[in-house]
Structure formats: structure tokens, C-alpha cells
Amino acid sequence: MSEEPKVTTTDAGIPAASDEHSLTVGPDGPILLQDHYLVQKMAQFNRERVPERVVHAKGGGAHGFFEVTDDVTSFCRADFLRPGKRTEMLARFSTVAGELGSADSNRDPRGFALKFYTEQGNYDMVGNNTPVFFIRDPQKFQDFIHSQKRRADSHTRDNNMQWDFWTLSPESAHQVTILMGDRGIPKSWRHMNGYSSHTYLWENAGGEKHWVKYHFHTDQGIEFYTAAEGQAMAAEDPDCHLRDLYQTIKRGDQPSWTLLVQLMPFEEAADYRFNPFDVTKVWPHADYPLRQVGRMVLDRNPDNYFAEIEQSAFEPANMVAGIGPSPDKMLLGRLFSYPDTHRHRIGSNYLQLPVNRPKVEVNSYNRDGAMRYSNPKDPVYAPNSYGGPKADPSAAEPSWYAAGGEIVRAAYTQRRDDDDFGQPGTLYRQVLDEGGRQRMVTNIAGHANQGTEPQVLARVIDYWTKVDPDLGARVARATSSGNGQQPGGPAASLTEAAAPSGQR
């Protein structure tokens, strides 16, 4: 324990400059493709498992439509957001850390991935049933997932690994607080909200820009399982969420969600009290109230699960005219990571599969490769003199970046309220009732009491004390460090780890 740790290297043996920060233009600037260490980590990570998804392996989904009910054209020029517009779509829900055979009722964030087949091409959104995330820089994503998966020696899950990573990464506190609360085990996919988590950029026809966060509120109401109920359901019906969605739609019920958005004027992001692109934080509704947009309805089950759900591919880089990315570093990393893992998992021509193919004509100079269904006709290069397709400069995504800044590996520039424990503390004190707070304590203790080593358990107590002193004291009393329940007791029912949104 007293020895100095070895220096992290690339797979070529070259010392790495940072395990936590991507290479950006200034602390708040874009991530650079020249960050070969980040690209190596992401590309290697995306190829770790074949053919199961690296994360979000267990899931289900259905077809449906999105219908715009309110006018937001003054904020966004995207055609599918015109009032009254109805767009065909696909939704996939998932647990995150478990493998294909894992139980649906394990404590875990739920993936909430959507594909809109718009008349301007596919628009994909990947999110979770939580509005925040565990980390804020993609340099840490692979390491985080590894801490939630299986050990290299015993090939078993290890709660000590999870708490070791979480307590050494204080930015995780907000997401872990939600995870250990009631919403950590939804009763079904129908009874949970969905969030974009990331911030995106909207632009209207006049060029005016707003930052936007998406909230899909379930029309069925929020319902959840307690830890004991989740454990019982894992034994009784490990496919309970998959079965529930399929049977609900089959009997004619159509689950639905109302889309609301938060909108921030473009200029306000520069001096807001905390970094609004930090995915570990939420925007207070008092500052940016929810505005209704439309309604998502699922009305048709897949005819072939493998073809329509298992081979579905969602990628946040698919954005239609009027919508663009933000300086959220996790989002920027995912723009590369998702399509890269799809090419590995499904094949280089995954977008030609029926479930992924857009409903509009595709004019591309890409060609050949495994399982290619259709190739472009001559000419097969650009520019050319023979009538081939040409790019349209007006299709450029909205721009947010102002050039300048030193190339660095650093955290976001610190702002006044950029602490990691303030928002989870508010959630514990002001959002949860006493019953919810007590269930959270029980959930934390049940998880932390399973094999967590003493030095890590001490950090667990400190971690929750920083969220709220009362919470820390209650966790201390409930864990083995405070003469509470010992490892292996009834509270140790949280057998599955949490993990972040990854490649869908």
C-alpha cells in the first residue's frame, strides 16, 4: 500500500499525461481528435465484448410515434418539431451494468434511447431515467465501467471496486444519490421518466440559439420497487420489465410520455453560477422552467426482437438541422464512441439494416465493406463533374465554439457553485420525504456492507457526510463500521452494480 503507483501508459508503453481529463482547447473548449490516448481508450473499450453490447446489454423496446402538441418553432427550426407534426420512432430501454441474462429489477440506471425517423434523416437521442451522470469527462468512462463490471481474477462483481471508484470521484455523488433512492429500481419501463441528461443546442430559423435539456415525463406515473421487492422479482421473473412492456402493448394499452424541455438563452451559459454543460448537475426549474413540446406513444411491438431491438443502433451524432451539440465533454466523447462501437458490434454497414435505415433517400459516397446491401453508382468520388451529390453548406449544425485557448487537460473552469455535493445534498434534504431518506440509507448500507474493505468504507462514510451530515451519520450507523448490519445480512440485497449510459 505504501509503494508509489506505476505510471499509466498507452498500450504502446508511452506514459499518459492524464487519466481524468481529455485534451481540449481551453478548459471549456472542444475535445481534440489528436487526443490519441482518449481515442485509444474509447476504441479499445468499444471492442471488449462480442457481440453483446458493452453496456446496456439487457433491454427491450417498441415502435411508436412522437407528436408535437405545442409550438416551439421560435426556439428550434427542426422540421419534426413543427406543431402537429407526427414522426415515426423507436424506443429502447435497458439496464446498464448487467449482461444479457441479468435481472430487470436490479438496482441500476435505465437507458432511455430514442430514434426519430424524421423527413430530414434520423435523429437519435441517448439518455437515462436520471437527469445527471456519474462522471463529466469521457477519459474516465472506460475506467468507471470497469469498476462496475467483473473482476479480472474471480470474474465476479465487487462492491468494493464500485465504492472505491465512486468515493475517489466526487462528481459521482449526485447520480449515486439518485441511484440509491427509490428511483434506482423502477417498477417498469412505463413507470419511469427519461432524460437527455446532456445539454444540446437549438437554433431557430432566424439564427437565434438556446441551450436545451429534454425531459420525458411518464404519463403512467412514477412507480418503483423497494430493494426487497426488486430482489424478489429478480427471482420470480427476471424479465419483468421486458415482459411488462410487450404484454402491455399487446393488449392494446399504449404507454406514453410527455416531452418537456428546459431552455437557456445562449448568452446566459457564459456566466451562469455553475457550468451548465456539466452533466453531473441539473438546471434548477426556478431558473429554467419546463416547457411542453409533445407526446411520445409506443403502440407496436417488434415482430423480430433480434432484428429490430438487438440490432438497433442509437448514436447522439445523428442530429437534424436546427439541433447541435454543446460543450458537454461527455456528449462530445460519445459522438465518436457510439458509431464506433456499432461498426464493431454490428458491422460497418449497420445503418443499412432496416431498423437503423432512415426513411429518406441516402446519397453517400461510402461504399463496400461487409454486408453492404446497396452501393453508390458512379461517380463514386467528390468533387466530380458527372452529377454526383454535393454537400449543402446550409445543413451545417449550429455552432457554439469561439476559437482560442491553450490546449490543456483540465477540468471545466471553476465557477461559483461548481461543487459536487451541493445538488445531491439538496435532493436528500428538500426533495425526499423521511420515508425516502430512510430507504436510501438502507440501500446504501446494504450495498456498502457487501465486501467493502475498511479503508474504502471509511471513505463511503465521508462521501455521504459531504452530501449531508445527517445522511453520513445514518449511513455510518447502518454499516458495519458503525456496528450496524454486518456483511451478508438481509440488507445486502443489492446484487447488481450501477453503471453509466454507454453505447446503445
C-alpha positions in Angstrom: 0.0 0.0 0.0 2.9 2.4 0.7 4.6 1.8 -2.7 4.3 4.6 -5.3 1.8 3.6 -8.0 3.1 2.9 -11.5 2.7 5.5 -14.2 -0.2 4.9 -16.5 0.8 4.3 -20.1 -0.8 3.9 -23.5 -0.9 0.4 -25.0 2.3 1.4 -26.7 4.0 1.9 -23.4 4.1 5.7 -23.6 3.4 7.5 -20.3 -0.1 9.1 -20.2 -0.5 12.7 -19.2 -3.9 12.3 -17.5 -6.3 9.6 -16.6 -9.1 12.1 -15.9 -9.0 14.9 -18.5 -9.4 14.9 -22.2 -7.3 17.2 -24.4 -9.4 20.4 -25.0 -8.9 23.9 -26.3 -9.0 25.7 -23.0 -10.8 24.2 -20.0 -14.2 24.7 -21.7 -13.3 24.1 -25.3 -13.9 21.2 -27.6 -12.2 17.9 -27.4 -9.5 17.3 -30.0 -9.2 14.4 -32.3 -5.4 14.5 -31.8 -6.0 13.2 -28.2 -4.8 9.7 -29.3 -4.9 8.4 -25.8 -8.6 9.1 -25.4 -9.3 7.7 -28.8 -7.3 4.6 -28.0 -9.2 4.1 -24.7 -12.6 4.5 -26.3 -11.8 2.4 -29.4 -10.3 -0.4 -27.3 -13.2 -0.3 -24.8 -15.8 -0.5 -27.6 -14.2 -3.8 -28.7 -14.1 -5.5 -25.4 -17.1 -7.8 -25.9 -18.5 -9.5 -28.9 -21.3 -9.4 -29.9 -23.2 -8.2 -26.7 -23.3 -4.5 -26.1 -20.5 -3.4 -23.8 -23.1 -1.7 -21.6 -26.9 -1.6 -21.9 -26.8 -5.2 -22.9 -30.1 -6.2 -21.4 -33.1 -4.3 -22.7 -36.3 -4.2 -24.8 -38.2 -1.7 -26.9 -41.1 -0.9 -29.1 -42.1 1.2 -32.1 -44.3 4.3 -31.8 -44.7 7.9 -32.8 -43.8 11.4 -31.5 -46.4 14.1 -32.0 -45.8 17.8 -31.4 -48.5 19.4 -29.3 -47.0 22.9 -28.6 -45.3 25.5 -30.8 -41.5 25.7 -30.2 -40.6 26.9 -33.7 -39.5 30.2 -32.2 -36.7 28.2 -30.5 -35.8 25.5 -33.0 -36.2 25.1 -36.7 -36.0 21.3 -36.8 -38.8 20.2 -39.1 -40.0 17.3 -36.9 -40.8 19.9 -34.1 -43.4 21.8 -36.2 -46.8 22.0 -34.4 -49.0 18.9 -35.2 -46.1 17.0 -36.8 -46.2 13.2 -36.2 -42.9 11.3 -36.6 -42.4 7.5 -36.6 -39.9 6.4 -33.9 -38.3 3.6 -32.0 -37.5 3.4 -28.3 -35.2 1.0 -26.4 -35.0 0.7 -22.6 -32.3 -1.1 -20.8 -30.5 -1.8 -17.6 -26.8 -0.8 -17.8 -24.3 -2.9 -16.0 -25.7 -6.4 -16.3 -25.3 -8.9 -19.1 -28.0 -10.2 -21.4 -29.2 -12.6 -18.8 -29.3 -10.2 -15.8 -32.5 -9.4 -14.0 -34.6 -6.4 -15.0 -35.2 -5.4 -11.4 -31.6 -4.9 -10.3 -30.6 -1.5 -8.9 -29.2 0.2 -11.9 -29.8 3.3 -14.0 -32.1 2.6 -17.0 -31.2 3.5 -20.5 -33.7 5.6 -22.5 -32.7 5.6 -26.2 -34.9 7.1 -28.9 -34.7 7.1 -32.7 -36.9 9.5 -34.6 -37.3 8.7 -38.3 -37.6 12.3 -39.5 -38.0 13.6 -43.1 -34.5 15.1 -42.7 -32.9 11.9 -41.6 -32.6 10.0 -38.3 -32.4 12.0 -35.1 -31.2 9.8 -32.2 -31.2 10.7 -28.5 -29.5 8.6 -25.9 -30.3 9.2 -22.2 -31.2 7.6 -18.9 -34.0 7.6 -16.4 -31.9 10.1 -14.5 -31.1 13.7 -15.4 -27.5 13.5 -14.4 -24.5 11.2 -14.9 -21.7 9.7 -12.8 -18.7 11.5 -14.5 -18.1 14.6 -16.6 -15.2 13.6 -18.8 -15.0 10.7 -21.2 -11.5 10.0 -20.2 -12.9 8.3 -17.1 -15.8 6.5 -18.8 -13.9 3.2 -19.5 -12.4 3.1 -16.0 -15.8 3.7 -14.4 -17.5 0.9 -16.4 -14.6 -1.5 -15.5 -15.3 -0.7 -11.8 -18.9 -1.7 -12.2 -18.3 -4.9 -14.2 -16.4 -8.1 -13.2 -13.1 -8.5 -11.5 -10.1 -9.8 -13.6 -9.3 -12.6 -11.1 -12.6 -14.1 -9.8 -14.8 -12.8 -12.6 -17.4 -11.7 -10.0 -18.9 -8.3 -9.2 -17.2 -6.5 -6.4 -18.9 -3.7 -4.5 -15.6 -2.6 -3.1 -14.5 -1.7 -6.6 -17.6 0.4 -7.1 -17.3 2.3 -3.9 -13.5 2.7 -4.4 -14.2 4.5 -7.7 -17.2 6.5 -6.6 -15.5 7.8 -3.4 -12.4 8.8 -5.4 -14.7 10.5 -8.0 -16.8 13.1 -6.0 -18.6 14.2 -9.2 -20.5 10.9 -9.0 -22.3 11.9 -5.8 -25.4 13.3 -7.5 -26.0 10.2 -9.7 -25.3 7.8 -6.9 -27.7 9.6 -4.6 -30.5 9.1 -7.2 -29.4 5.5 -7.7 -29.6 4.6 -4.0 -33.0 6.3 -3.8 -36.4 5.0 -4.8 -35.9 5.6 -8.5 -33.0 3.2 -8.5 -35.4 0.3 -9.3 -38.4 1.4 -11.5 -41.4 -0.8 -11.3 -41.4 -1.0 -15.1 -40.0 1.0 -18.0 -43.5 2.5 -18.4 -43.3 3.9 -14.9 -40.1 6.0 -15.2 -39.1 9.3 -16.7 -36.4 9.7 -19.4 -33.9 12.5 -19.8 -31.4 13.6 -22.4 -29.1 14.3 -19.4 -26.8 16.1 -21.9 -27.4 19.7 -23.0 -27.9 20.3 -26.7 -28.1 23.4 -28.8 -31.3 24.6 -30.6 -31.3 27.2 -33.4 -34.4 28.8 -34.9 -34.9 30.0 -38.5 -33.5 33.4 -37.7 -30.3 32.0 -36.2 -31.2 32.7 -32.6 -29.8 30.0 -30.3 -30.9 28.3 -27.0 -29.3 25.6 -24.9 -31.8 22.8 -24.2 -32.4 19.8 -21.9 -35.0 17.2 -22.7 -37.4 15.7 -20.1 -39.7 12.8 -21.0 -42.3 12.5 -18.1 -44.2 9.3 -17.9 -47.9 9.6 -18.3 -48.3 6.4 -16.2 -46.9 7.9 -13.1 -43.6 7.1 -11.2 -43.7 3.7 -9.5 -40.8 1.8 -8.1 -39.7 -1.4 -6.3 -38.1 -1.4 -2.9 -34.8 -3.3 -2.6 -36.6 -6.3 -1.1 -39.3 -6.2 -3.8 -36.6 -5.9 -6.5 -34.7 -8.9 -5.2 -37.9 -11.0 -5.0 -38.9 -10.0 -8.6 -35.4 -10.9 -9.8 -36.1 -14.5 -8.6 -39.7 -14.6 -9.7 -39.4 -13.0 -13.1 -36.0 -11.7 -14.2 -37.6 -10.4 -17.4 -40.3 -8.5 -15.7 -39.7 -5.2 -17.5 -39.3 -6.8 -20.9 -42.5 -8.8 -20.3 -44.5 -5.9 -19.0 -43.8 -3.6 -22.0 -44.5 -6.3 -24.5 -47.8 -7.5 -22.9 -49.0 -4.0 -22.2 -48.8 -3.0 -25.9 -50.1 -6.4 -27.0 -53.3 -6.0 -25.0 -53.9 -2.6 -26.6 -52.6 -0.2 -23.9 -50.2 2.4 -25.3 -47.7 3.8 -22.8 -46.8 7.4 -23.4 -44.5 10.1 -22.2 -44.9 13.9 -22.4 -41.8 15.8 -23.7 -40.9 18.9 -21.8 -37.7 21.0 -22.3 -35.7 23.5 -20.3 -34.4 26.3 -22.4 -31.4 28.6 -21.6 -30.7 31.6 -23.8 -27.3 31.1 -25.5 -25.6 34.1 -23.8 -26.6 33.1 -20.3 -24.4 30.0 -20.2 -21.2 32.0 -20.2 -21.7 33.4 -16.7 -24.2 31.1 -15.1 -23.4 30.3 -11.5 -22.2 26.8 -12.3 -21.2 25.2 -15.6 -24.5 24.4 -17.3 -22.8 21.8 -19.5 -21.6 19.7 -16.6 -23.7 16.5 -16.9 -23.4 15.8 -13.2 -25.7 18.8 -12.5 -29.3 19.7 -13.2 -30.6 23.2 -14.1 -33.0 24.5 -11.4 -36.5 24.7 -12.6 -36.9 28.0 -10.9 -34.3 29.4 -13.3 -35.3 27.5 -16.4 -38.9 26.2 -16.1 -40.2 23.2 -18.1 -41.9 24.0 -21.4 -44.2 21.3 -23.0 -43.3 20.2 -26.6 -45.2 17.0 -27.4 -46.0 13.4 -26.7 -44.3 10.1 -27.3 -46.5 7.0 -27.7 -45.4 3.4 -28.1 -48.1 1.4 -29.9 -46.4 -1.5 -31.8 -44.2 -4.4 -30.5 -41.3 -5.7 -32.6 -42.0 -8.6 -34.9 -38.5 -9.8 -34.5 -36.6 -8.9 -31.4 -33.1 -9.5 -32.7 -33.7 -7.6 -36.0 -35.5 -4.7 -34.5 -34.2 -4.3 -31.0 -30.9 -6.2 -30.6 -29.5 -4.8 -33.8 -30.9 -1.3 -33.3 -28.2 1.3 -33.0 -28.5 4.8 -31.4 -25.9 7.5 -31.8 -26.0 11.0 -30.5 -24.1 12.2 -33.5 -27.3 11.9 -35.5 -28.7 15.4 -35.2 -31.0 17.0 -37.8 -30.9 20.6 -39.0 -31.6 23.1 -36.2 -30.0 20.9 -33.4 -26.4 20.6 -32.4 -24.1 19.5 -29.6 -23.0 21.5 -26.6 -19.6 21.8 -24.9 -20.6 18.9 -22.6 -17.4 16.8 -22.7 -19.2 13.5 -22.1 -21.5 14.3 -25.1 -18.6 15.2 -27.3 -16.8 11.9 -26.5 -20.0 10.0 -27.3 -20.2 11.5 -30.7 -17.3 9.3 -31.6 -17.8 6.4 -29.3 -21.3 5.3 -30.2 -20.9 4.8 -34.0 -17.5 3.3 -33.5 -18.9 0.6 -31.2 -21.8 -0.1 -33.7 -19.4 -0.7 -36.5 -17.6 -3.2 -34.3 -20.6 -4.9 -32.8 -23.0 -5.0 -35.8 -20.8 -4.3 -38.8 -19.5 -1.4 -40.8 -22.8 -1.1 -42.7 -25.1 -1.2 -39.7 -27.0 1.8 -40.9 -28.3 -0.2 -43.8 -30.2 -2.6 -41.5 -34.0 -1.9 -41.7 -34.3 -0.8 -38.1 -31.5 1.7 -38.5 -32.0 2.8 -42.1 -33.5 6.3 -42.4 -36.9 6.8 -44.1 -35.4 9.3 -46.6 -33.1 8.7 -49.6 -29.4 8.3 -48.7 -26.9 9.8 -51.1 -23.4 8.9 -49.9 -20.0 8.1 -51.3 -19.3 5.4 -48.7 -19.1 2.0 -50.3 -18.3 -1.7 -49.9 -17.5 -3.4 -46.7 -19.0 -6.5 -45.0 -22.8 -7.0 -45.5 -23.1 -4.0 -47.8 -26.6 -4.0 -49.3 -26.5 -1.1 -51.7 -23.6 0.8 -53.2 -23.5 4.3 -54.8 -23.5 4.4 -58.5 -20.8 6.2 -60.5 -19.3 8.7 -59.8 -18.1 7.3 -56.5 -15.9 10.3 -55.5 -16.3 14.0 -54.7 -15.8 16.5 -56.2 -16.8 15.3 -59.6 -18.1 16.6 -63.0 -20.8 13.9 -63.5 -23.7 15.0 -61.5 -22.9 13.3 -58.2 -24.4 14.6 -54.9 -23.0 17.7 -53.4 -22.9 18.9 -49.8 -25.2 21.7 -48.7 -23.5 24.3 -46.5 -26.9 25.3 -45.1 -27.1 21.9 -43.4 -24.2 22.8 -41.1 -25.0 22.2 -37.4 -25.5 25.2 -35.1 -22.1 26.5 -33.9 -21.2 27.3 -30.3 -17.4 27.3 -30.3 -15.4 30.6 -30.3 -11.8 29.9 -31.3 -9.0 30.5 -28.9 -7.5 29.0 -25.8 -4.5 26.9 -24.8 -4.6 23.2 -25.5 -4.9 21.6 -22.0 -6.0 18.6 -20.0 -8.1 20.2 -17.3 -11.5 20.2 -15.6 -14.1 22.7 -16.5 -13.2 26.3 -15.4 -14.4 26.6 -11.8 -17.5 28.7 -11.2 -19.2 29.9 -8.0 -21.5 26.9 -7.4 -19.4 24.2 -9.1 -19.3 21.9 -6.1 -20.0 18.2 -6.4 -22.1 17.7 -3.2 -24.5 20.7 -3.2 -27.2 19.4 -5.5 -27.3 15.8 -4.1 -27.5 17.4 -0.6 -30.5 19.4 -1.7 -32.1 16.3 -3.2 -31.7 14.5 0.1 -32.9 17.4 2.3 -35.6 19.0 0.2 -36.9 16.5 -2.3 -37.1 13.2 -0.4 -39.5 12.7 2.4 -38.4 10.9 5.6 -39.5 7.5 4.2 -37.4 8.1 1.1 -34.4 9.2 3.1 -34.6 6.1 5.3 -34.9 3.8 2.3 -31.9 5.5 0.8 -29.9 4.8 4.0 -30.9 1.2 3.9 -30.0 0.8 0.3 -26.6 2.4 0.7 -25.8 0.3 3.8 -27.0 -2.9 2.1 -24.7 -2.3 -0.8 -21.7 -1.0 1.2 -21.8 -3.8 3.6 -21.1 -6.4 0.9 -17.3 -6.9 1.0 -16.3 -3.2 1.1 -12.8 -3.0 2.7 -12.4 -0.9 5.9 -10.4 1.9 4.3 -12.9 2.2 1.4 -15.8 2.0 3.8 -14.4 5.0 5.7 -14.4 6.9 2.5 -18.0 5.9 1.9 -19.0 7.5 5.2 -17.0 10.6 4.4 -18.6 10.7 0.9 -22.2 10.7 2.3 -21.3 13.1 5.1 -20.2 15.6 2.4 -23.6 15.1 0.7 -25.3 15.8 4.1 -24.0 15.3 7.7 -27.2 13.6 8.8 -27.1 11.2 5.9 -23.4 10.4 6.7 -24.2 9.7 10.3 -27.1 7.5 9.4 -25.0 5.5 6.9 -22.3 5.1 9.5 -24.7 3.7 12.0 -26.2 1.4 9.4 -22.9 0.0 8.0 -20.6 -2.5 9.6 -18.3 0.4 10.5 -20.9 1.8 12.9 -22.0 -1.5 14.5 -24.9 -1.7 12.1 -25.8 -4.6 9.9 -22.8 -6.9 9.1 -21.9 -8.1 5.6 -24.1 -10.8 4.3 -27.2 -9.7 6.3 -30.7 -9.1 4.9 -29.9 -5.6 3.8 -27.2 -6.9 1.5 -29.7 -7.4 -1.3 -28.4 -5.1 -3.9 -26.6 -7.6 -6.0 -26.2 -5.6 -9.2 -23.9 -2.6 -9.7 -24.8 0.7 -11.3 -23.2 1.9 -14.5 -23.5 4.9 -16.8 -25.1 5.4 -20.1 -22.9 3.8 -22.7 -23.2 2.6 -26.3 -26.7 1.5 -27.3 
